[in-house]
C-alpha cells in the first residue's frame, strides 16, 4: 500500500487505488465505459497484498490478493464478460472487438474473455493461490460451457452447495428462466 494507515477507512481507499480500471479505445477516442471492481472493508483491508486487472486492461476483470494464515494467498476476482452486440459501434463487445483486431486477433470477444481468464486463473492456481471468481458472465451458470470452464480449473459453484441447480435463487432481477 502506498500510504501508512492509521484507520480502517483509509485502508479501504488504499485497496481501491488500482482496483477500478478503464481503457481508452484509440479507434473512437473514447474510454471503454464498463469496468469491474472489488471492495475490501474493515479487517479484510489490512490483509490486502495487491490489486490488478486483466492483462489487456479491458476492464474484463479486477482482482485483489489477500494474505491468509500459514502463508495462504486468496485471489478474489470480479469479472464481466461482454454481451454479443455487433450493432452499436460504442457497445462494449464492439470496443473489445476493435481492441482485439488492433492486436491482430480476430477472436470473438467472449471467446477471448474465457481464454484469457483461463490463462490467468491457471497462473494464479499454479502459484498456489486460493481462488474465488464472481461476477457477470452474461450466461446461465448451469450452461455446460460455464460449468466446464470452472470444473476444468477444479472450481465449483458455491450457490449449488446450498441449492439445487433447479431451485437456486436467480442472480439477475429480470431473469425469466426461473
Secondary structure, 3 states (H helix, E strand, C coil): CCCCCCCHHHHHHHHHCCCCCCCEECCCCEECCCCCCCCCCHHHHHHEEEEEECCCCCCCEEEEEEECHHHCEEEEEEEECCCCCCCCCCCHHHHHHHHHHHCCCCCCHHHHHHHHHHHHHHHHHHCCCEEEEEEECCCCCCCHHHHHHHHHCCCCCHHHHCCCCCCCCCCCCCCCCC
